[in-house]
Amino acid sequence: MAGPVLDVGCGPGHWGDLIAAESGNDVIGLDASCRFLSAARRGFPSLRLVAGDLEQLPFGDDSVGGVLAWFSLIHADPEAVASILGEFTRVLRPTGSLLIGYFEGPAREPFDHAVATAYYWSADALGELLRSCGLTVQRASARQDPGIRRQGDLTAIFRS
């Protein structure tokens, strides 16, 4: 992958650290929560971390090779998701990739979550939004682990 990977909604930083260790890529973790960023700094002091908002990423156009949004869109108001995906596309380099993790269910339906209200998505609904932003879905999958909500993930490529 050409360029750094942006872990949006990085939380405590464990996924960004794993990606950096496994791939050797530079990883930048971004989160709006100071508490999560503090935990990430303590747990993974070598990880580059930035405070920021998914709707206004503090990075230039075409500045990252990949974006990881692992369950970071679930709390976004469904009306804002298209704009957020547009921001991901803005910072992605041509042929950059995006990986999204989400809870699968009736698209845009809210449910109670430990942190704040969350929203279900379907591969079709997210795929439509991704395509409208110039991304091509490469892979979609879903799984049901015992005792938790059905989870899905989508991988998409940006072709400018």
ABEGO torsion letter per residue (X at the ends): XBEBBBBBGAEAGAAAAAAAAAAGBBBBBBBABAAAAAAAAAABAABBBBBBBAABBABBBGABABBBBBGAAAABBAAAAAAAAAAAAAABBBGBBBBBBBBBEBBGBBBBBAABBBBBBBAAAAAAAAAAAGBBBABBBBBBBBGBBBBBBBBBBBBX
